[in-house]
Amino acid sequence: MRQSYKIMIVVGEVSGDIHAAKLVKALREISPQTTFEFFGATSDKLREAGVETIINANNLSIVGLPEIARALPMFWQAFQTLKKVAIERKPDAVILVDFPDFNLKLAKALKKNGLKIIYYISPQLWAWRKYRKKTIEKYVDLLLTILPFEKNWYQKEGIAHVEYVGNPLAGEVKSQVSKEDFCAKHNLDSSKPIVALLPGSRHKEIIRILPVLLETASLMAEKNADLQFVIALPSTRKIYEVETAIAEAKRKNLKLPENLLTVQNETREVLNASDIAAITSGTATLEAAIIGTPMAIVYKTSVFNYKLLRPLITVEHFGLINLIAQQRLAQELIQDDCTPKNLSTELFRLLEKEKNQNVRGKLSETVKTLGPGGASKRAAQIVLKFLQSIEGDTP
């Protein structure tokens, strides 16, 4: 049995980086006698996990067609660099994590050059761009899914090389401190309501969504002065982005709440301490559900992007927790519906004691369908078995 493997790993967004880093760690843990050489497109967590950086993935996380169009030369250069390095270094397998617009093209190019392709966190073809299944069928050797319904969907579409590993967040999302300790640290009153505001992990999301959240906070504070608002910013964003939005709001004479705080890299702690949350659609909505925080899901992009992309989306829900539950556990305020008036109305509704408790119960029941945890370990076991099968080894 081989004692070493060379693996290229490619991520393009924060959530993919987090899941990929856990997979790298799990591979080393389940096979400590094996030497793994990892390299590829990395962000903060993969670099912390000791993966060699060929491309800095922090630069790849861009949303919006005009923005992507302007960045095409950068994407093309990253694509060519990764392709060249993969062909030269001949990894035993290439693990592509989410980021389908880039990674499916890379899968095609690398598979044509004889490399084995593993795709972790499968593209959401059940939501839109179903035609991409042909690319997966032809150019992906192993597809790993993380949502309960995905494996059956892919198999019904004729893709057999698919495994469901569970969700990497299940059993792992928790606050490092209690609500009381968090409040003490940030001078908040734990006896008064706390509203979490999550403006997203991309710069354009913060530009478009944070102003709506700030105006919502202003409206709510006018009606209830006891409310405390906490803006949770991921580590990939800069505090000045929030400061710029706040300065612009003040320039427009918006009266912001006195109890408005910004914290960074404490998203789970914020959610755990909060009574309710307004969350930009994405992985954070699932984190909130696991923690049990009632939420409203918001999203806003450019008019051009929305008009172009909305007709392509075929699912009933945008939010991950709603998709998993197959019902609207969290109200979705998307594009024109994403207004301070609508959002404040929904958040006040969620603050009502009976409604709040009811939603928490439904979130808890839905989260159970994700399984008990250990998805990263299961994914690592399947990946290792796949690597061994390439060489004809016995697992």
C-alpha positions in Angstrom: 0.0 0.0 0.0 1.3 3.4 -0.9 2.7 5.7 1.8 2.4 9.0 0.0 -0.1 10.9 -2.1 0.1 14.1 -4.0 -3.2 16.0 -4.1 -4.1 19.3 -5.8 -7.0 21.1 -4.1 -8.9 24.1 -5.5 -11.3 26.4 -3.7 -12.7 29.8 -4.6 -14.8 31.0 -1.7 -14.8 31.2 2.1 -17.1 28.3 2.8 -15.3 26.0 0.4 -12.0 26.9 2.0 -13.3 26.0 5.5 -14.7 22.7 4.3 -11.6 21.9 2.3 -9.3 22.6 5.3 -11.4 20.2 7.4 -11.0 17.5 4.7 -7.3 18.0 4.6 -7.1 17.6 8.4 -9.3 14.6 8.3 -7.2 12.8 5.7 -4.1 13.2 7.8 -6.0 12.0 10.9 -7.5 8.8 9.4 -4.2 7.8 7.8 -1.3 9.2 10.0 1.2 6.8 8.4 0.6 8.4 5.0 2.4 11.4 3.7 0.1 13.9 1.9 1.5 16.6 -0.3 -1.2 19.3 -0.8 -1.1 22.2 -3.2 -3.5 24.4 -5.2 -5.7 27.4 -4.9 -6.0 28.2 -1.2 -7.5 30.7 1.1 -6.9 31.4 4.8 -7.9 28.1 6.3 -6.2 25.9 3.7 -3.0 27.8 4.2 -3.3 27.4 8.0 -3.7 23.6 7.3 -0.3 23.6 5.5 -1.5 23.5 1.9 1.0 25.0 -0.6 -0.4 28.1 -2.3 -0.2 28.2 -6.1 -3.1 30.7 -6.4 -4.5 32.9 -3.7 -8.2 32.1 -3.8 -9.1 35.2 -1.8 -8.9 37.0 -5.2 -11.4 34.7 -6.9 -14.4 35.3 -4.7 -16.3 37.7 -6.9 -20.1 37.8 -7.5 -22.1 39.5 -10.3 -21.7 39.1 -14.0 -20.2 42.6 -14.7 -17.7 42.1 -11.9 -16.7 38.7 -13.1 -16.4 40.0 -16.7 -14.0 42.7 -15.6 -12.0 40.0 -13.7 -11.8 37.6 -16.6 -8.1 38.2 -17.3 -7.4 37.3 -13.6 -9.5 34.2 -13.7 -7.9 33.1 -17.0 -4.4 33.5 -15.6 -5.4 31.6 -12.5 -6.9 28.8 -14.6 -3.8 28.5 -16.8 -1.5 28.6 -13.9 -3.4 25.8 -12.1 -3.6 23.7 -15.3 0.1 24.1 -16.0 1.1 23.2 -12.4 -1.3 20.2 -12.4 0.1 18.8 -15.6 3.7 19.3 -14.5 3.4 17.9 -11.0 0.9 15.1 -11.9 -1.1 14.8 -8.6 -2.7 11.5 -7.8 -6.0 13.3 -7.7 -7.4 16.8 -8.0 -10.1 17.8 -5.4 -12.3 20.6 -6.6 -14.4 22.2 -3.9 -17.7 24.0 -4.9 -17.0 27.1 -7.1 -18.6 25.5 -10.2 -18.2 28.3 -12.8 -14.4 27.9 -12.4 -14.0 24.4 -11.2 -16.1 22.6 -13.8 -14.0 24.1 -16.6 -10.9 23.1 -14.7 -12.3 19.6 -14.3 -12.7 19.3 -18.0 -9.2 20.6 -18.8 -7.5 18.4 -16.3 -9.4 15.2 -17.0 -8.5 15.6 -20.6 -4.9 15.5 -19.5 -5.3 12.2 -17.7 -5.9 13.4 -14.1 -8.4 11.9 -11.7 -11.1 14.4 -10.6 -12.9 14.5 -7.2 -15.6 17.1 -6.8 -16.4 17.9 -3.2 -19.6 19.9 -2.4 -21.4 19.2 -5.6 -22.7 22.0 -7.8 -26.4 22.8 -7.1 -27.6 21.6 -10.5 -31.0 20.8 -8.9 -31.5 24.6 -8.5 -30.2 25.8 -11.9 -28.1 25.1 -14.9 -29.0 21.4 -15.0 -27.2 21.0 -18.3 -23.9 20.9 -16.4 -24.7 17.3 -15.4 -23.1 16.2 -18.7 -19.8 17.8 -17.6 -19.9 16.1 -14.3 -20.8 12.7 -15.9 -17.9 13.0 -18.3 -15.1 14.7 -16.4 -15.6 14.0 -12.7 -14.6 10.6 -11.3 -16.1 11.0 -7.8 -18.8 13.4 -6.7 -19.3 14.1 -3.0 -22.5 15.7 -1.9 -23.4 17.4 1.4 -27.2 17.9 1.3 -29.6 15.1 2.2 -31.5 15.0 -1.1 -28.6 15.5 -3.6 -27.4 11.9 -4.0 -30.8 10.7 -5.1 -31.2 13.7 -7.4 -27.9 13.0 -9.2 -28.6 9.3 -9.4 -32.0 9.9 -11.0 -30.1 12.0 -13.5 -27.9 9.1 -14.4 -24.8 10.0 -12.4 -23.7 6.9 -10.5 -20.3 8.0 -9.1 -21.8 10.0 -6.3 -21.6 9.7 -2.5 -23.5 11.6 0.3 -21.1 12.3 3.2 -23.3 14.5 5.3 -22.9 18.2 5.9 -19.5 19.4 7.3 -21.3 21.9 9.5 -23.4 19.3 11.3 -22.2 18.6 14.8 -19.4 21.2 14.5 -21.1 24.6 14.5 -21.1 26.0 18.0 -20.2 29.2 19.9 -16.9 29.2 21.7 -18.4 31.3 24.5 -21.7 31.6 26.3 -24.2 34.4 25.6 -23.4 36.0 28.9 -19.6 35.9 28.3 -20.0 37.3 24.8 -22.2 40.1 26.1 -19.7 40.9 28.9 -16.9 41.0 26.4 -18.7 43.5 24.1 -20.5 45.5 26.8 -24.0 44.2 25.8 -26.9 43.7 28.1 -27.8 40.0 28.0 -31.3 40.8 29.4 -32.2 42.9 26.4 -32.9 41.7 22.8 -30.0 41.3 20.4 -30.4 41.4 16.6 -27.6 39.9 14.5 -26.9 41.6 11.1 -24.8 39.5 8.7 -24.1 41.5 5.5 -22.3 38.7 3.6 -18.7 37.6 2.8 -18.2 39.4 -0.5 -17.5 43.1 -1.0 -20.4 43.7 -3.3 -22.8 42.0 -0.9 -21.7 44.4 1.8 -22.1 47.4 -0.5 -25.6 46.4 -1.6 -27.0 44.7 1.5 -25.4 46.4 4.6 -27.2 49.8 3.8 -30.5 47.9 4.0 -29.5 46.3 7.3 -28.5 49.6 8.7 -31.7 51.3 7.8 -33.7 48.4 9.2 -31.8 48.8 12.5 -32.7 52.4 12.5 -36.4 51.7 11.9 -36.4 49.1 14.6 -34.6 51.2 17.2 -37.1 54.0 16.8 -39.8 51.5 17.9 -37.8 49.7 20.6 -34.9 51.5 22.1 -33.8 48.4 24.1 -32.8 46.6 20.9 -29.1 45.9 20.5 -27.6 45.3 17.0 -24.4 43.4 16.2 -22.9 43.4 12.7 -21.0 40.1 12.2 -18.2 40.5 9.7 -16.2 37.4 8.5 -12.4 37.4 8.7 -12.2 37.8 4.9 -13.7 41.3 5.0 -12.3 44.6 6.4 -13.7 46.7 9.2 -13.4 49.8 7.0 -16.1 48.3 4.6 -18.6 48.6 7.5 -17.2 52.0 8.6 -17.7 53.3 5.0 -21.3 52.1 4.9 -22.0 53.7 8.3 -20.4 56.9 7.3 -22.5 57.0 4.1 -25.7 56.3 6.2 -24.8 59.2 8.5 -24.2 61.4 5.5 -27.7 60.7 4.4 -28.9 61.7 7.9 -29.9 58.2 8.9 -30.2 58.1 12.7 -28.4 54.9 13.6 -29.1 53.0 16.9 -26.9 53.9 19.8 -26.5 50.2 20.5 -24.8 49.2 17.2 -21.7 47.1 17.4 -19.4 45.5 14.8 -17.4 42.4 15.5 -15.2 40.4 13.2 -14.5 36.6 13.1 -17.1 35.9 15.8 -20.1 35.0 13.6 -21.1 31.9 15.6 -20.8 33.7 18.9 -22.9 36.6 17.6 -25.6 34.1 16.4 -25.6 32.3 19.6 -26.0 35.5 21.6 -28.7 36.9 19.4 -32.5 36.5 19.7 -33.0 36.9 15.9 -30.9 37.6 12.8 -31.0 39.1 9.3 -28.6 37.0 7.2 -27.4 37.3 3.7 -28.2 34.2 1.8 -25.4 31.6 2.0 -23.7 29.2 4.3 -24.3 31.5 7.3 -28.0 30.7 7.1 -27.3 27.1 7.8 -24.9 28.0 10.6 -27.7 30.1 12.2 -30.1 27.1 11.8 -27.7 24.7 13.5 -27.2 27.2 16.4 -31.0 27.7 16.5 -31.3 31.4 15.7 -34.6 32.5 14.0 -33.7 34.5 10.9 -34.8 36.4 7.9 -32.8 35.6 4.8 -31.9 38.6 2.6 -30.2 39.1 -0.8 -29.8 41.9 -3.2 -27.7 42.1 -6.4 -27.6 44.5 -9.3 -30.8 44.8 -11.4 -28.8 43.4 -14.4 -27.7 40.3 -12.5 -31.1 39.6 -11.1 -33.0 39.9 -14.3 -30.5 37.7 -16.1 -30.1 35.0 -13.5 -33.5 34.8 -11.8 -35.2 33.0 -14.7 -32.6 30.3 -14.6 -33.3 29.4 -10.9 -35.9 26.6 -10.7 -36.2 25.9 -7.0 -38.8 27.3 -4.8 -36.4 28.5 -2.0 -33.1 30.4 -2.0 -32.1 29.7 1.6 -30.2 26.5 2.4 -32.2 25.7 5.5 -35.5 26.2 3.6 -34.2 23.9 0.8 -33.3 21.2 3.3 -36.6 21.6 5.2 -38.5 21.8 1.9 -40.6 24.5 3.5 -40.2 28.2 4.3 -38.8 28.1 7.8 -37.1 31.5 7.3 -38.7 34.3 5.4 -36.8 35.2 2.2 -36.6 38.9 1.2 -34.9 38.9 -2.2 -34.1 41.8 -4.4 -37.1 44.2 -4.6 -38.6 42.6 -1.4 -35.3 43.3 0.5 -36.4 46.6 2.0 -36.0 48.1 5.5 -39.7 48.1 6.0 -40.2 44.5 5.0 -37.2 43.3 7.0 -38.0 45.2 10.1 -41.6 43.9 10.0 -40.4 40.3 9.8 -37.7 40.7 12.5 -40.3 42.2 14.9 -42.5 39.2 14.1 -39.6 36.8 15.0 -39.0 38.6 18.3 -42.5 37.6 19.5 -41.9 35.0 22.2 -44.2 32.3 20.9 -43.1 32.7 17.3 -39.5 32.7 18.3 -39.8 29.5 20.2 -41.8 27.9 17.5 -39.2 28.7 14.8 -36.4 27.4 17.1 -38.2 24.1 17.4 -38.6 23.7 13.7 -35.0 24.6 13.0 -33.9 22.0 15.5 -36.0 19.3 13.8 -34.7 20.2 10.4 -31.0 20.2 11.5 -31.4 16.6 12.7 -31.8 15.5 9.0 -28.1 16.6 8.4 -26.9 13.8 10.6 -24.8 13.7 13.8 -21.6 15.1 12.3 -18.4 13.6 11.0 -18.9 14.6 7.4 -15.3 15.6 6.9 -14.1 12.3 8.2 -16.5 10.3 6.0 -15.4 12.4 3.0 -11.8 11.7 3.8 -12.4 7.9 4.1 -14.1 7.9 0.7 -11.3 10.0 -0.9 -8.6 7.7 0.6 -10.4 4.6 -0.7 -10.7 6.2 -4.1 -6.9 7.0 -4.1 -6.1 3.4 -3.1 -8.4 2.0 -5.8 -6.5 4.0 -8.4 -3.4 2.0 -7.5 -5.2 -1.3 -7.1 -4.6 -1.3 -3.4 -6.9 -2.9 -0.9 -8.4 -0.3 1.5 
